[in-house]
């Protein structure tokens, strides 16, 4: 598939440094990080919202530390 649609965003200095540090730690480019994030988005946002609601409305399990 041809990539011919640009996306331009403005970030502040902290956001810029954060995404660059993260990309560097994963040995990836910032573009690869953003593309991977987009690929992970649900194809059907309405269904994803319902799933998120179910997960967040569930009773949390107690944590046990050993």
N, C-alpha and C positions, 0 to 999 in steps of 0.2 A: 504494500500500500504506500502510495506517495505521501510524503510529509510536506504539505504545501500550505498549511494553516499556521500562521505565527500566533503565539501568545506572549504578550508583554506584560510584566508586572513590575511594580516598584516596591522595593523593600527598604527598611531602614538599615543602618549600619550593623546593628546587633543581629538582625535576621540574615543579612548577607554573610556575616562571619559564621553564623550558626550553620547555615546550609553548606557553606564551603568547607567548614571543619568536618561536618558529617560526611560529605562526599569524599573528602580526602581520606578519612578513616576507613571508608569502604573501598577505596581505590577506584572510584567512579567519578564521572563528571556530574556537575549539578544538573545538566540536561537529563542524564540517565536516571538520576534520583527522581526527578519530576515525572519523567515518562513512566518509570516503574510505579510511582504512586497513582498516576492516572490509569494505568493498566489494572491496578487493584481495585478501582472503584466499581461498585456494582452496576450491572447492565440495566437493572430495573430499580431505580432509586426508591420507588414507592414500597417495594417489597423489602428493601434493605432497611428503610425506616421502621417498618413493622418488626423486623427481626431485632433491631437495636432497642426498640421499646420493650420487647419481651425480655431481652437480656438485662436491661437496666432496671426493669420492674421486678426481677426475681429477687428473692431473699438472699443476701450474701451469706456465704458459708464462713464459719469461724476459722481463723488461721491458727495453726498449732506450730510453734517453733520448737525444734529439738536441739 
